[in-house]
């Protein structure tokens, strides 16, 4: 029997590189087969000790797999959408949820003919027929948020969110609390007659079926214990600080992390002499020597986007298109869950720019421009007249397509790329790295010569760089009457008069190498060499919005519906809901407060959003952030200098998991923290 528990779903950036096995919440072993449940990527199977993996998710309608269990030839998967069953080694899956009145499944356990499911808010359910039907078994279970399950003989243990551990000796017909002082019981496991609990406050041992517990933390330098596994005399603990080993029932722990390049360990599994560790963002690791050394084994866990150096992004209808450094163009029709390489004819695979005009998709490459009229199924090279390459920048204005090239020339095509005309009078020979259209105005950003403006479709150009103290212009964006320029080392510049004059707008922008912009309403996003920043006040101030994303340079953006996509150099494509980053803050009183204060959010519990009011007594730099129970930041609501006043911030909860969170206000020396609860 293998037990694995729920991983917290964060409101943060999520990797969108195809089937992403980088986030591994669950592992299960069945003979020579190893199954890995991933966060949003479905289930993967390895038949060769993790050397290679294949996705096995046909019929799996929810791909966020947080629990796995094996019973003979049957594999069960627990997801926020219920339980799924496979009888053919994962080739196909069937939902088995009849009677499961809460389908947010966070834990699974098998004992003979009995299959138990722990749910997030619905207690425990029992199936005696392989999931065909379920019945609730909750009598005496006073906490229904069940994170973990374990079986020892006739004893069934349930680890809960706030009610500690519960014991049932009659297959769940009734339950008794056996330690309500333990909180956040993420993991449970049995070793001989010993019961071990992994919590957010360390590891605990009971030798009498939970009647009493003792802390077993000596040497455990990280006490957020998210997974446990037993192999003979060895007890392994996966934590948010790596893996630890105890050979004496937890009396003493030793860190075993050599080669473990990702220390956020959410899952552990043992198969003979092999120990597997599933991590958050780092894939799967294997140790064949009881954790002395580790090797990463996740070939095939990231399928679809085979080149993670993404230079350009674009949207065409419901399709997301990514241009890469060396593998050409990829297309996703489901927000980055799966990617497919586009069709033949694209003879150059370096894609620094993309543009869409009606049914036409254009790709700027190191060898010129290519055109697809069938959604990327096939490509043809652009027609005559395009004498300079690479095509670093593309822009569409009505029937006109403009391309900026390496030699400092701009070309125009008004017939969908069949023919081209050079448009460069007055444009100095620095390469054109960015193009932007605003009404009748066409702006060109160059590498070394600043910004140029053309009001006649590129026939003639004038330099517009007064106040632009850095002339390496890598990106341009229009937002209403505002024109923004991102530079290589000088940060962001703003012009409100069509480029005649510029002013630097960099407050809060800690990295000044700005490679990309995205505009959503009045909100401006900047992609830099050190992550993503947001400004809600036309660049007056900036806030980092990088939660969940490795700090890497961001080279491209695309907005599609409610999501912002970011293409990075070396880390693929990432997706985040705009509502997670764009919150409202407003002053609400003319009477100045006499003290700093933080009010309880309202409503609380809340769904889908809640308001947080606070008072600022003196002009201060104010930070209002939200954290999960592990202490990880999940939302930044305010990071700005505020004048004295009464303020209100809005926290959207659409992309947060149900549960408790903490919000903290810091203004000068004033710090206050309160708890809020999201209840879906």
Secondary structure, 3 states (H helix, E strand, C coil): CCCCCCCCCCCCCEECCCCECCEEEEEEEECCEEEEEEECCEEEEECCCCCCCEECCCCCCCCEEEEEEEECCEEEEEECCEEEEECCCCCCCEECCCCCCCCCEEEEEEECCEEEEEEECCCEEEECCCCCCCEECCCCCCCCEEEEEEEECCEEEEEECCCCEEEECCCCCCCEEEECCCCCEEEEEEECCEEEEEECCEEEEECCCCCCCEECCCCCCCCCEEEEEEECCEEEEEECCEEEEECCCCCCCEECCCCCCCCCEEEEEEECCEEEEEEECCCEEEECCCCCCCEECCCCCECCCCCCEEEEEEEECCEEEEEECCCCEEEECCCCCCCEECCECCCCCCEEEEEEECCEEEEEECCEEEEECCCCCECEECCECCCCCCEEEEEEECCEEEEEECCCCEEEECCCCCECEECCECCCCCCEEEEEEECCEEEEEEECCCEEEECCCCCECEECCECCCCCEEEEEEEECCEEEEEEECCCEEEECCCCCECEECCCCCCCCEEEEEEEECCEEEEEECCEEEEECCCCCCCEECCCCCCCCCEEEEEEECCEEEEEEECCCEEEEEHHHHCCCEEECCCCCCCCCEECCCECCCECCEEEEEEEECCCEEEEEEEECCCCCEEEEEEEEEECCEEEEEEEECCCCCCEEEEEEEEECCEEEEEEEEECC
